[in-house]
Amino acid sequence: MVNFTLLTPDAVLDVAELALGQHCTGYYSQLNSYINRVYEIETEDKERFILKFYRPDRWSIAMIQEEHHFVQELADHDLPVVPPLPLHAESETLGDYKGIPFAIFPKRSGRYLDEYNLDQWHELGRLIGRMHLVSSNSVVSKRNILTPQDITTSQVMYLTEGDFIPPEIRKQFADTCARLIDLITPRFKDLSLIRLHGDCHWANILNRGEESFLLFDFDDMVMGPAVQDFWMLLPGYREDSLPEIASFLEGYDEFYHFNRRELSLIEPLRGMRYIHYIAWCAHQQKDNHRLPGTEDWGDFAYWQQEIHDLEQQIIRIEREEDFDTSGMAYI
């Protein structure tokens, strides 16, 4: 298990000075991050930087490097992203401090928007379309593949084979997950998979006024269907978000063609995310990294509620299948 207690203020500032080749003022602020450790520091010329220490047992070095190369490629094509800086006197962007990988980024300011108007949806479509035009030109070999068989099945196995679920309800949970996976797997057949941001929601997008939206935090980069990079931005279920989807796709198609068939993946991906989040919490509990707001995680009532939510999502997806076969599903 990683020992983040090594990251004292003095240690963080020493790492920053070595990485940047500059002296720091002593300003130090730890930023919110459930998994990694992230700090804002300031150099003597009053520039601010973000120093990110990655939890070592989450991603391999090769996986982090693929993320860094992807973000730099996007920056090279003038996409509004924040690539990591080369470390002082080195060309690599990933360093190591006592077994903890780290990277340093220039600070970028902006504000979050948890709701977008239709013009902003069009702008987001243009931005994501531009990103996918670049990301579709290559693949990654170390990152996860976002399909039910590649990710979700392994997450269910982790949960059901571990000591997380009360025995009397474990089979019901496993059976419900199996029903979901069996239902949605055919929808992923023969779809193109490209490099994705992977966790593209409002908290990973900054509004910078007159400038374009800025994308950051590519930690969860995956290979997957393009729709993954915008469904989490929607204000509700697919059926309740048709104007937003239409405006987004109008902008997206200016740069990269969106396969309308992928709209049928929105609710399946939501169901997959339910399971992925449960498994993510399980990993944190196993590592004794208890998360705020999860005090009741893992008790009998918790699992009952999760099974209920998955069953409701299965019903929603089944109802959508009837809608899709009518020929009216795609915008």
C-alpha positions as CSV (number, residue, x, y, z in Angstrom):
1,M,0.0,0.0,0.0
2,V,1.3,3.4,-0.9
3,N,2.5,5.6,2.0
4,F,1.2,9.1,1.1
5,T,2.3,10.3,4.6
6,L,5.7,10.7,3.0
7,L,4.2,13.8,1.2
8,T,4.9,16.4,3.9
9,P,4.7,20.1,2.8
10,D,8.6,20.2,2.8
11,A,8.8,17.1,0.7
12,V,6.2,18.4,-1.8
13,L,8.0,21.7,-2.2
14,D,11.4,19.9,-2.6
15,V,9.9,17.7,-5.4
16,A,8.4,20.8,-7.1
17,E,11.7,22.7,-7.0
18,L,13.6,19.8,-8.5
19,A,10.9,19.2,-11.1
20,L,10.7,22.8,-12.2
21,G,14.3,23.8,-11.7
22,Q,13.0,26.9,-9.8
23,H,12.7,28.0,-6.2
24,C,9.2,28.0,-4.6
25,T,7.8,30.7,-2.4
26,G,6.6,28.3,0.3
27,Y,2.9,28.6,-0.8
28,Y,1.3,25.1,-0.5
29,S,-2.3,24.0,-0.8
30,Q,-3.6,20.5,-1.0
31,L,-6.5,20.1,-3.5
32,N,-9.4,17.7,-3.4
33,S,-8.7,14.3,-4.8
34,Y,-10.1,11.0,-3.5
35,I,-7.5,8.7,-5.1
36,N,-4.3,10.7,-5.9
37,R,-2.7,13.5,-3.9
38,V,-2.7,16.9,-5.7
39,Y,-1.1,20.1,-4.5
40,E,-0.9,23.7,-5.8
41,I,2.5,25.4,-5.4
42,E,3.9,28.8,-6.4
43,T,7.4,29.7,-7.7
44,E,9.3,32.9,-6.9
45,D,8.1,34.5,-10.1
46,K,4.5,34.0,-8.8
47,E,3.6,31.3,-11.3
48,R,1.3,28.6,-9.9
49,F,1.6,24.9,-10.7
50,I,-0.3,21.7,-9.9
51,L,1.8,18.8,-8.6
52,K,0.0,15.4,-8.9
53,F,1.1,12.3,-7.1
54,Y,-0.5,9.2,-8.6
55,R,-1.6,6.3,-6.4
56,P,0.8,3.6,-7.5
57,D,-1.5,0.6,-7.4
58,R,-4.1,2.2,-9.6
59,W,-2.4,2.6,-13.0
60,S,0.8,1.2,-14.2
61,I,3.6,3.5,-15.3
62,A,2.9,2.5,-19.0
63,M,-0.8,3.5,-18.6
64,I,0.1,6.9,-17.1
65,Q,2.6,7.5,-19.9
66,E,-0.1,6.7,-22.5
67,E,-2.3,9.3,-20.9
68,H,0.5,11.9,-21.0
69,H,1.3,11.2,-24.6
70,F,-2.4,11.4,-25.6
71,V,-2.9,14.8,-23.8
72,Q,0.3,16.1,-25.4
73,E,-0.9,15.0,-28.8
74,L,-4.2,16.9,-28.3
75,A,-2.3,20.0,-27.2
76,D,-0.1,19.7,-30.4
77,H,-3.3,19.9,-32.4
78,D,-4.4,23.1,-30.5
79,L,-7.0,21.4,-28.4
80,P,-7.6,23.2,-25.1
81,V,-6.1,20.7,-22.6
82,V,-3.4,20.9,-20.0
83,P,-0.5,18.5,-20.8
84,P,2.1,17.7,-18.1
85,L,5.4,19.6,-18.2
86,P,8.7,17.9,-19.0
87,L,10.6,17.5,-15.8
88,H,13.7,19.7,-15.3
89,A,16.7,18.6,-17.3
90,E,14.7,15.6,-18.7
91,S,12.3,15.0,-21.5
92,E,10.0,12.7,-19.6
93,T,6.8,14.0,-17.9
94,L,6.6,11.3,-15.2
95,G,8.8,11.3,-12.2
96,D,9.2,9.2,-9.1
97,Y,9.4,10.2,-5.4
98,K,10.1,7.2,-3.1
99,G,7.9,4.9,-5.3
100,I,5.2,7.4,-5.9
101,P,4.8,8.5,-9.5
102,F,4.2,12.3,-10.0
103,A,3.7,14.9,-12.7
104,I,3.5,18.7,-12.7
105,F,1.1,20.8,-14.7
106,P,0.7,24.6,-15.2
107,K,-2.3,25.9,-13.4
108,R,-5.3,27.0,-15.5
109,S,-8.1,29.0,-14.1
110,G,-11.8,28.9,-14.9
111,R,-15.1,28.0,-13.4
112,Y,-17.4,25.0,-13.5
113,L,-20.8,25.0,-15.2
114,D,-23.2,22.2,-14.1
115,E,-25.8,23.3,-16.7
116,Y,-25.2,24.4,-20.3
117,N,-27.4,26.4,-22.7
118,L,-27.9,25.1,-26.2
119,D,-25.2,27.3,-27.6
120,Q,-22.8,25.9,-25.1
121,W,-23.9,22.4,-26.0
122,H,-23.0,23.2,-29.6
123,E,-19.6,24.5,-28.5
124,L,-19.0,21.3,-26.4
125,G,-19.9,19.2,-29.5
126,R,-17.3,21.0,-31.6
127,L,-14.7,20.6,-28.9
128,I,-15.3,16.8,-28.3
129,G,-15.6,16.3,-32.1
130,R,-12.2,17.9,-32.6
131,M,-10.8,15.8,-29.8
132,H,-12.1,12.6,-31.4
133,L,-10.8,13.5,-34.8
134,V,-7.4,13.4,-33.3
135,S,-7.9,10.5,-30.9
136,S,-9.3,8.2,-33.7
137,N,-5.9,8.3,-35.5
138,S,-4.2,5.9,-33.1
139,V,-4.9,3.4,-30.3
140,V,-3.5,2.6,-26.9
141,S,-2.5,-0.9,-25.8
142,K,-2.3,-0.5,-22.0
143,R,-5.6,1.2,-21.2
144,N,-8.9,-0.4,-20.4
145,I,-11.5,-1.3,-23.1
146,L,-14.9,0.2,-22.2
147,T,-17.3,-2.7,-23.1
148,P,-19.4,-4.8,-20.8
149,Q,-17.3,-7.9,-21.4
150,D,-13.9,-6.2,-21.0
151,I,-14.5,-4.0,-17.9
152,T,-17.9,-4.7,-16.3
153,T,-17.6,-8.5,-16.1
154,S,-14.3,-8.2,-14.2
155,Q,-15.7,-5.6,-11.8
156,V,-18.6,-7.9,-11.0
157,M,-16.1,-10.8,-10.4
158,Y,-14.1,-8.6,-8.0
159,L,-17.2,-7.7,-6.0
160,T,-18.7,-11.2,-5.8
161,E,-15.5,-13.0,-5.2
162,G,-14.4,-10.6,-2.5
163,D,-15.7,-10.2,1.0
164,F,-17.9,-7.2,0.2
165,I,-21.5,-8.5,-0.2
166,P,-23.5,-10.2,2.5
167,P,-23.7,-14.0,1.6
168,E,-27.5,-14.0,1.6
169,I,-27.7,-11.3,-1.1
170,R,-24.6,-12.1,-3.1
171,K,-26.3,-14.3,-5.7
172,Q,-29.1,-11.8,-6.3
173,F,-26.5,-9.1,-7.0
174,A,-24.5,-11.4,-9.3
175,D,-27.7,-12.4,-11.2
176,T,-28.8,-8.9,-11.6
177,C,-25.5,-7.8,-13.0
178,A,-25.4,-10.8,-15.3
179,R,-28.9,-9.8,-16.6
180,L,-27.6,-6.3,-17.3
181,I,-24.5,-7.5,-19.1
182,D,-26.4,-10.0,-21.2
183,L,-28.9,-7.3,-22.2
184,I,-26.5,-4.6,-23.3
185,T,-23.5,-6.6,-24.7
186,P,-25.1,-7.0,-28.2
187,R,-25.4,-3.2,-28.5
188,F,-21.6,-2.9,-28.5
189,K,-21.1,-5.3,-31.3
190,D,-19.2,-4.0,-34.4
191,L,-18.8,-0.5,-33.0
192,S,-15.6,1.5,-33.5
193,L,-13.6,2.1,-30.4
194,I,-11.4,5.2,-30.1
195,R,-9.2,6.9,-27.4
196,L,-11.4,8.8,-25.0
197,H,-11.2,11.2,-22.1
198,G,-13.3,8.5,-20.4
199,D,-14.6,10.6,-17.5
200,C,-16.0,13.7,-19.3
201,H,-18.4,15.3,-16.9
202,W,-18.9,18.9,-15.8
203,A,-16.3,18.8,-13.1
204,N,-13.6,18.0,-15.6
205,I,-14.4,20.9,-17.9
206,L,-13.6,24.5,-17.2
207,N,-15.4,27.5,-18.6
208,R,-12.9,30.2,-19.4
209,G,-15.1,33.0,-20.5
210,E,-14.4,34.2,-24.0
211,E,-12.0,31.2,-24.5
212,S,-13.0,27.7,-25.4
213,F,-14.0,25.2,-22.7
214,L,-10.9,23.5,-21.3
215,L,-10.7,19.7,-20.8
216,F,-8.6,18.3,-18.0
217,D,-8.0,15.2,-15.8
218,F,-7.5,12.4,-18.3
219,D,-6.9,9.9,-15.5
220,D,-9.6,7.5,-16.8
221,M,-8.6,7.5,-20.4
222,V,-10.0,4.4,-22.2
223,M,-10.6,2.9,-25.5
224,G,-14.3,2.9,-26.1
225,P,-17.3,4.3,-28.0
226,A,-17.4,8.0,-28.7
227,V,-20.7,8.5,-26.8
228,Q,-18.9,7.9,-23.5
229,D,-17.3,11.4,-23.8
230,F,-20.6,13.2,-23.6
231,W,-23.4,11.2,-22.0
232,M,-22.4,12.1,-18.5
233,L,-22.8,15.8,-19.4
234,L,-26.5,15.3,-20.2
235,P,-29.0,16.8,-17.7
236,G,-31.0,13.6,-17.5
237,Y,-31.8,10.3,-19.1
238,R,-31.5,10.1,-22.9
239,E,-35.2,10.5,-23.5
240,D,-35.2,13.7,-21.4
241,S,-32.2,15.2,-23.2
242,L,-33.1,15.3,-26.9
243,P,-32.6,19.1,-27.4
244,E,-29.2,18.9,-25.8
245,I,-28.1,15.9,-27.8
246,A,-29.2,17.5,-31.0
247,S,-27.3,20.7,-30.4
248,F,-24.2,18.7,-29.3
249,L,-24.2,16.5,-32.3
250,E,-24.7,19.5,-34.7
251,G,-21.4,20.8,-33.4
252,Y,-19.7,17.4,-33.2
253,D,-20.4,16.5,-36.8
254,E,-18.6,19.6,-38.0
255,F,-15.3,17.8,-37.2
256,Y,-16.0,14.1,-36.8
257,H,-18.9,11.9,-37.8
258,F,-21.0,10.5,-34.9
259,N,-22.5,7.1,-35.4
260,R,-26.1,7.7,-34.2
261,R,-26.4,4.0,-33.3
262,E,-24.2,4.9,-30.3
263,L,-27.1,6.8,-28.8
264,S,-28.5,3.4,-27.8
265,L,-25.5,3.0,-25.5
266,I,-26.3,5.9,-23.2
267,E,-28.4,4.0,-20.7
268,P,-26.3,0.8,-20.9
269,L,-23.2,2.9,-20.1
270,R,-25.1,4.4,-17.2
271,G,-25.9,0.9,-15.9
272,M,-22.2,-0.1,-16.3
273,R,-21.2,3.0,-14.4
274,Y,-23.4,2.0,-11.5
275,I,-21.3,-1.2,-11.2
276,H,-18.0,0.5,-11.8
277,Y,-18.7,3.0,-9.1
278,I,-19.6,0.2,-6.6
279,A,-16.4,-1.6,-7.5
280,W,-14.4,1.6,-7.2
281,C,-15.7,2.1,-3.7
282,A,-14.9,-1.5,-2.8
283,H,-11.3,-1.0,-3.8
284,Q,-11.1,2.1,-1.6
285,Q,-12.6,0.2,1.3
286,K,-10.1,-2.6,0.9
287,D,-7.3,-0.1,1.0
288,N,-8.7,1.4,4.2
289,H,-9.3,4.6,2.2
290,R,-12.8,5.4,3.4
291,L,-14.6,8.0,1.3
292,P,-16.7,10.9,2.6
293,G,-20.4,10.1,2.3
294,T,-19.9,6.3,2.2
295,E,-20.3,5.6,5.9
296,D,-23.1,3.0,5.1
297,W,-21.2,1.5,2.2
298,G,-21.5,-2.3,2.2
299,D,-24.2,-2.9,4.8
300,F,-27.3,-5.0,3.9
301,A,-29.5,-2.0,3.0
302,Y,-26.8,-0.6,0.8
303,W,-26.7,-3.7,-1.4
304,Q,-30.5,-3.9,-1.5
305,Q,-30.6,-0.4,-2.8
306,E,-27.9,-1.1,-5.4
307,I,-29.7,-4.2,-6.7
308,H,-32.9,-2.1,-6.9
309,D,-31.2,0.6,-8.9
310,L,-29.7,-1.9,-11.3
311,E,-33.1,-3.6,-11.8
312,Q,-34.7,-0.2,-12.5
313,Q,-32.0,0.5,-15.0
314,I,-32.6,-2.8,-16.7
315,I,-36.3,-1.9,-17.0
316,R,-35.3,1.4,-18.5
317,I,-33.0,-0.2,-21.1
318,E,-35.6,-2.8,-22.0
319,R,-38.2,-0.1,-22.5
320,E,-35.7,1.8,-24.7
321,E,-35.2,-1.3,-26.9
322,D,-38.9,-1.1,-27.9
323,F,-38.4,2.6,-28.7
324,D,-35.3,1.9,-30.7
325,T,-36.9,-0.7,-32.9
326,S,-39.6,1.8,-33.9
327,G,-37.0,3.6,-36.0
328,M,-37.4,6.9,-34.1
329,A,-34.6,6.5,-31.7
330,Y,-31.8,8.4,-33.4
331,I,-31.4,12.0,-33.9
